[in-house]
Amino acid sequence: MLHMIWPTPRGWAIGISGVIWLLVAMINHTLFALLFAWAALALTLVSFCCALFSLQGLHISRAPASDACVGQMLSLPLQIENSRRRRRQPLVIIENLPFTNEKSHYAVLPPMAGKSSRVFDRKVLAVKRGEFKLNHVILRGGDPAGLFYRERRFKLPAALVVYPPIEQLQDLLLHQNEALHTATGMPLSAAGNSQDFYGVREYTHSDGMRYIHWRSSARCGKFMVKEFERNAVMSVAVILDAQELAVSGGDWSNLEYLIRAAASICQYCSELHCSFAFAAGGSRPILVMPQLAAAVKAEVMYDLATLQPGKQQVQQLIDEWVRALPRNTVIFALSLSDKMPLRDTFESLQERGMDLRWYTARKRDFEPADGKKSKPARRGGRDSDDDAPVPVGSILTPTFLQPAMGIKQAFSSSN
């Protein structure tokens, strides 16, 4: 779709000055003014014709784009073809990218030779997580004098996902009483921590060489290790609270902090041979049943990327989900408050024999200092971060998180 040709500020200045000089020449009958008038008007006319054909013969298509995490440079390549024989001057590519701080992203395409094509790779910094739909790309060209510009809009639909950022965690002590470490300090697999033989499975980089089952390895054509009954597969689960009334204001909210923590835990567990489950409330219910962490990582990361705050309470979703968790499952409970009824839910999980680790990012701790507060709760609804007293006799105490505290520091100091 071609747009109208518009003059630039320089084009307006030269065009108006040409008309003025022409009027002066007509009134005063001076050759000097007439020459200036015709030169300005001729330049304006030639520039208009150049801008009119500046985008003819150019074709744009999207090249495959890769997903990224918040804080990473995202690659958005475009395949550009010049089907004409004439050389093209630098052009400007404009696109609305909702995951950046800028409303519109501008990139300058270097000059192109005639009958050529190239892949123009645009690098942008992703600052917002989520699933985004891209649509139109605007190509802007003009004349060499810069008096006019013309735009052409290409409809190039595409979708990409920006995942939450991940911090590398050292050791979450998933087996507090029986954690084994290599000489480098990395935790070993749970295989071999009991005397009751359970079975064999494929070797992972964290397994000790002494647990390799050579007969099964020869039969399968790949390394297999022995597992034992007591902790054949470690079980880890994450519960994430996303109640909209408890979310702080600003770009770095308490919910974004907890989402980053959940993504870091998921990444950590995917490198181990363990089971992983995930549950979250918010705008929609999210329940991921226990599966091998490496297999379920992509699904969990997508859920975290698209999670939005809402009215859905996570404690109302996990009854059936909890029944699928084995006893002694390490549950990371990430909440926006430490009030009821979340406390009751977490205490009941602890009574079932779960290894519950509760982390709370309170709304008042994450409110920005510049006065950009979150929307107050409507009348009739209770802010879950009110200063309600802790029930008498409660033995469950959360770890209170602070915005200046890194994920690695928070989860290492609390173990």
C-alpha positions in Angstrom: 0.0 0.0 0.0 1.6 3.3 -1.2 1.1 6.5 0.8 1.0 10.1 -0.3 4.3 11.9 -0.9 5.0 14.4 1.8 7.6 17.2 1.8 10.2 17.4 4.5 10.9 20.7 6.4 13.7 21.3 4.0 11.3 20.7 1.1 8.8 23.1 2.5 11.5 25.8 2.9 12.8 25.4 -0.7 9.4 25.2 -2.3 8.1 28.2 -0.5 11.3 30.2 -1.2 11.0 29.3 -4.9 7.4 30.7 -5.0 8.5 33.8 -3.2 11.4 34.4 -5.5 9.1 33.9 -8.5 6.7 36.5 -7.1 9.6 38.9 -6.6 10.8 38.4 -10.2 7.3 39.0 -11.6 7.0 42.2 -9.6 10.5 43.7 -10.0 11.4 42.0 -13.3 14.9 41.1 -12.0 16.9 38.3 -13.6 18.6 37.3 -10.3 15.3 36.6 -8.6 14.0 34.7 -11.6 17.1 32.4 -11.7 16.7 31.7 -8.0 13.0 31.0 -8.5 13.4 28.6 -11.4 16.3 26.8 -9.7 14.3 26.2 -6.5 11.2 25.1 -8.4 13.2 22.8 -10.7 14.9 21.2 -7.7 11.5 20.7 -6.1 10.1 19.1 -9.2 13.1 16.8 -9.8 13.0 15.8 -6.1 9.3 15.0 -6.3 9.8 12.7 -9.2 12.8 10.9 -7.5 10.7 10.4 -4.4 7.8 9.2 -6.5 9.8 6.2 -7.8 12.1 5.7 -4.8 10.3 2.6 -3.6 9.4 1.0 -6.9 10.8 -2.6 -7.3 11.5 -3.2 -3.6 10.2 -6.3 -2.0 10.3 -7.2 1.7 9.6 -10.4 3.6 10.4 -11.6 7.1 13.2 -14.0 7.8 12.9 -16.4 10.7 13.2 -14.5 14.0 14.4 -16.1 17.3 12.8 -15.7 20.7 14.7 -14.1 23.5 14.5 -13.2 27.2 14.0 -9.8 28.7 17.3 -7.9 28.7 18.6 -9.7 25.7 19.1 -8.4 22.1 16.4 -9.8 19.9 17.1 -10.4 16.2 14.4 -9.3 13.7 15.8 -10.0 10.2 14.2 -8.9 7.0 14.8 -10.2 3.5 15.0 -7.2 1.1 15.2 -7.5 -2.7 15.9 -4.8 -5.2 14.4 -6.1 -8.5 15.5 -3.0 -10.5 18.9 -2.3 -12.0 19.4 1.1 -10.5 21.2 1.6 -7.2 19.1 2.4 -4.1 20.0 5.1 -1.6 19.7 4.4 2.1 16.1 3.7 3.2 14.4 3.8 6.6 12.5 0.8 8.0 9.9 1.6 10.7 8.0 -0.9 12.8 5.9 -0.8 15.9 7.6 -3.1 18.5 5.5 -3.3 21.7 8.2 -5.2 23.7 10.6 -2.2 23.5 10.6 1.2 25.3 10.2 3.0 22.0 6.8 3.3 20.4 8.3 2.9 16.9 11.6 1.4 16.0 13.7 3.1 13.2 16.5 1.3 11.4 18.5 2.6 8.4 19.0 0.2 5.5 22.4 0.8 3.8 22.5 1.5 0.0 21.7 -1.5 -2.2 23.1 -2.3 -5.6 20.9 -3.0 -8.6 19.5 -6.5 -9.0 20.5 -7.5 -5.5 19.1 -8.9 -2.3 20.2 -9.0 1.3 19.1 -10.0 4.8 18.9 -6.9 7.0 19.2 -8.0 10.6 17.8 -5.5 13.2 18.9 -5.9 16.8 16.5 -4.6 19.4 16.6 -4.8 23.2 13.6 -6.7 24.6 12.4 -5.0 27.9 8.8 -6.5 28.2 7.9 -10.2 28.4 4.9 -11.7 26.6 3.7 -13.1 23.3 3.6 -10.3 20.7 1.9 -10.1 17.3 3.9 -8.2 14.7 2.1 -7.0 11.6 3.1 -4.0 9.4 6.6 -2.9 8.3 6.9 0.6 6.8 9.6 1.3 4.3 10.4 5.0 3.9 12.4 6.4 0.9 12.9 9.8 -0.6 15.0 11.9 -3.0 18.7 12.5 -2.8 18.2 16.2 -1.8 15.9 15.2 1.1 13.0 17.4 0.0 10.3 14.7 -0.1 9.7 11.3 1.4 7.4 8.4 0.6 6.3 5.4 2.6 5.2 2.0 1.6 3.4 -0.3 4.1 4.0 -4.1 3.9 1.7 -6.5 5.8 4.1 -9.1 7.3 2.3 -10.9 10.2 4.5 -12.7 12.7 4.5 -13.8 16.3 7.3 -14.0 18.8 7.7 -14.7 22.5 9.8 -12.7 24.9 10.5 -14.9 28.0 11.2 -13.6 31.5 14.9 -13.2 32.4 16.7 -16.0 34.1 19.4 -15.9 36.8 21.7 -18.8 37.3 21.1 -20.4 40.7 23.9 -22.3 42.4 22.3 -24.9 44.6 18.7 -25.0 45.9 19.4 -27.9 48.2 16.6 -30.0 46.9 17.8 -32.7 49.3 18.8 -30.9 52.4 19.8 -33.9 54.4 21.5 -35.9 51.7 22.9 -33.4 49.2 26.0 -34.7 47.4 28.5 -32.5 45.6 31.3 -33.0 43.1 34.7 -31.5 43.5 33.5 -28.4 41.6 30.6 -27.9 44.0 27.9 -28.9 41.6 25.1 -31.1 43.0 25.0 -34.7 41.9 22.0 -36.6 40.7 19.9 -38.4 43.2 20.8 -41.7 41.6 22.7 -44.0 44.1 21.5 -42.5 47.4 19.7 -45.6 48.6 20.2 -49.4 48.8 16.9 -50.4 47.2 17.4 -50.7 43.4 14.7 -49.0 41.4 15.7 -49.2 37.7 18.0 -47.6 35.1 17.7 -44.4 33.1 19.7 -42.4 30.6 22.9 -40.8 31.9 23.0 -37.0 32.5 26.0 -34.7 33.0 25.4 -34.5 36.7 25.6 -38.3 37.4 28.6 -39.9 38.9 30.5 -42.4 36.7 30.3 -45.1 39.4 26.5 -45.3 38.9 26.8 -46.3 35.2 25.1 -49.7 34.5 27.5 -51.0 31.9 25.3 -54.0 30.7 22.4 -51.7 30.0 24.7 -49.2 28.4 26.0 -51.8 26.0 22.5 -53.0 25.1 21.1 -49.5 24.5 24.1 -48.0 22.8 24.3 -45.1 25.3 25.3 -44.6 28.9 22.6 -45.7 31.4 22.8 -45.2 35.2 21.3 -47.0 38.1 18.5 -45.5 40.2 17.4 -46.4 43.7 14.1 -46.5 45.3 14.1 -43.8 47.9 14.7 -40.8 45.6 14.8 -42.2 42.1 13.3 -38.9 40.8 13.5 -35.6 42.8 10.2 -33.8 42.7 10.0 -30.0 42.6 6.9 -27.7 42.3 6.4 -24.0 42.0 3.2 -22.2 43.1 2.9 -18.6 41.9 0.4 -16.1 43.2 -0.7 -13.4 40.7 -3.6 -11.6 42.4 -4.1 -8.3 40.7 -4.9 -6.4 43.9 -1.5 -7.3 45.4 0.6 -6.2 42.4 2.8 -3.1 42.9 3.1 -0.3 40.4 6.1 0.5 38.1 7.9 -1.6 35.6 9.8 -3.6 38.2 6.8 -4.9 40.2 6.7 -7.6 42.8 4.9 -9.9 40.3 7.8 -9.5 37.7 10.2 -10.4 40.5 8.4 -13.6 41.3 8.1 -14.5 37.6 11.8 -14.1 37.2 12.4 -16.3 40.3 10.0 -19.0 38.9 11.8 -19.0 35.5 15.2 -19.3 37.3 14.0 -22.3 39.3 12.6 -23.9 36.2 15.9 -23.4 34.4 17.8 -24.9 37.3 15.6 -28.0 37.5 15.7 -28.6 33.8 19.5 -29.3 34.1 18.8 -32.0 36.7 17.0 -35.3 36.5 13.9 -34.3 38.4 10.1 -34.0 38.2 8.7 -30.5 37.9 5.2 -29.1 38.3 3.8 -25.6 38.1 0.6 -23.8 39.2 -0.4 -20.1 38.9 -3.4 -17.9 39.1 -4.0 -14.5 37.7 -5.9 -13.8 34.5 -6.3 -17.5 33.7 -5.7 -20.7 35.6 -2.4 -22.4 34.9 -1.7 -26.0 36.0 1.2 -28.1 34.7 1.2 -31.6 36.1 4.4 -33.3 37.3 6.6 -34.3 34.4 10.3 -34.5 33.7 11.7 -31.0 34.1 13.6 -31.0 30.8 10.5 -32.0 28.9 8.1 -29.5 30.6 10.5 -26.5 30.6 9.2 -25.1 27.3 5.6 -25.2 28.5 6.3 -23.6 31.8 8.5 -20.8 30.3 5.7 -20.0 27.9 3.2 -19.8 30.7 5.5 -17.5 32.6 6.0 -15.3 29.6 2.3 -14.8 29.0 1.1 -14.7 32.7 -0.9 -11.6 33.6 -2.3 -10.6 37.0 -6.0 -11.2 37.5 -8.7 -12.3 40.0 -8.0 -16.0 39.8 -6.7 -17.2 43.2 -4.1 -19.9 43.0 -5.3 -21.6 46.2 -8.6 -22.4 44.6 -6.9 -24.3 41.7 -4.4 -26.7 43.3 -6.6 -29.3 45.1 -6.3 -31.9 42.3 -2.8 -30.7 41.3 -1.4 -31.3 44.8 -2.7 -34.9 44.9 -0.4 -35.7 41.9 2.7 -34.6 43.9 4.6 -37.2 45.7 5.4 -36.8 49.4 8.5 -34.8 50.3 8.1 -32.7 47.1 10.1 -29.4 47.4 7.5 -26.7 46.8 8.6 -23.1 46.1 5.6 -21.0 47.1 5.9 -17.5 45.6 3.2 -15.2 46.8 2.4 -11.5 46.8 1.3 -11.4 50.4 1.6 -13.5 53.6 -2.1 -13.2 54.6 -5.1 -15.5 54.7 -6.2 -17.7 52.9 -2.8 -18.3 51.3 -1.3 -19.1 54.7 -3.9 -21.7 55.4 -3.2 -23.4 52.0 0.5 -23.5 52.5 0.2 -24.8 56.0 -2.0 -27.6 54.8 0.7 -28.5 52.2 3.3 -28.6 54.9 1.1 -30.9 57.0 0.9 -33.3 54.0 4.7 -33.8 54.3 5.8 -31.4 51.6 9.0 -29.5 51.9 7.5 -26.0 51.6 9.7 -23.0 51.0 7.6 -19.8 51.1 8.8 -16.5 49.5 6.8 -13.3 49.7 7.2 -10.1 47.7 4.9 -7.7 49.4 3.3 -4.8 47.5 4.5 -2.1 49.9 8.1 -3.2 49.6 8.1 -3.0 45.8 6.2 0.3 45.3 8.4 2.7 43.3 9.9 5.7 45.1 8.9 8.2 42.3 5.3 8.1 43.4 4.0 5.9 40.6 1.7 3.8 42.7 -0.5 1.0 41.6 -4.3 1.4 41.4 -6.0 1.2 44.8 -8.4 -1.7 45.5 -12.0 -1.0 44.8 -14.4 -0.6 47.7 -15.7 -4.0 48.8 -12.4 -5.7 47.8 -9.6 -6.2 50.3 -6.0 -5.5 49.5 -4.2 -8.7 50.2 -1.2 -6.7 51.5 -3.0 -5.0 54.4 -1.4 -5.2 57.8 -3.5 -8.0 59.1 -2.0 -9.8 62.1 -0.4 -13.2 61.7 -2.6 -16.0 63.2 -1.5 -17.0 66.7 0.3 -20.4 66.7 1.3 -20.2 63.0 4.7 -21.9 62.6 5.1 -21.1 58.9 7.2 -18.0 58.3 7.9 -16.7 54.7 11.1 -15.2 53.5 10.3 -11.5 52.6 11.9 -10.5 49.3 13.2 -7.0 48.5 13.5 -5.3 45.1 17.3 -4.7 45.6 17.8 -8.4 46.4 18.9 -10.5 43.5 17.3 -13.9 42.8 20.5 -15.8 43.4 21.1 -14.0 46.7 17.5 -14.4 47.9 17.3 -18.1 47.2 20.8 -18.9 48.4 20.5 -17.0 51.7 17.2 -18.7 52.7 18.5 -22.3 52.3 
